[in-house]
């Protein structure tokens, strides 16, 4: 049975290939690049909870968590989550080397 037109389009335009609108270009986006950078900054400062940040930007705590982990808005350069930062290299140093 041949693939439907929509199935063929799905194979052509997968999320891993170009052709999909991401970030602000997506029609359902509630955030801008500036919002995402500010959210990352607020997360890094560790003064507000994810819930407080989510309320301020009118999104869910899940969205804030996904921005933090890099699952969402990974195409935006800027502040990274603690797991992706270069500071983690210091944790691997052997204390006896000093």
ZIHU-V471382 format. One record per backbone hydrogen bond with DSSP energy under -0.5 kcal/mol. CO is the residue of the C=O (numbers start at 1). NH is the residue of the N-H. If there is no record, write none. Layout:
BEGIN
co:CO nh:NH
co:CO nh:NH
END
This chain:
BEGIN
co:4 nh:8
co:5 nh:9
co:6 nh:10
co:7 nh:11
co:8 nh:12
co:9 nh:13
co:12 nh:14
co:14 nh:17
co:17 nh:20
co:22 nh:25
co:23 nh:26
co:26 nh:29
co:32 nh:36
co:33 nh:37
co:34 nh:38
co:35 nh:39
co:36 nh:40
co:37 nh:41
co:38 nh:42
co:39 nh:43
co:40 nh:44
co:41 nh:45
co:42 nh:46
co:42 nh:47
co:42 nh:48
co:43 nh:46
co:49 nh:53
co:50 nh:54
co:51 nh:55
co:52 nh:56
co:53 nh:57
co:54 nh:58
co:54 nh:59
co:55 nh:58
co:60 nh:64
co:61 nh:65
co:62 nh:66
co:63 nh:67
co:64 nh:68
co:65 nh:69
co:66 nh:70
co:66 nh:71
co:66 nh:72
co:73 nh:76
co:75 nh:77
co:81 nh:84
co:81 nh:85
co:85 nh:88
co:86 nh:89
co:87 nh:90
co:87 nh:91
co:88 nh:91
co:88 nh:92
co:89 nh:92
co:90 nh:93
co:93 nh:95
co:94 nh:97
co:95 nh:98
END
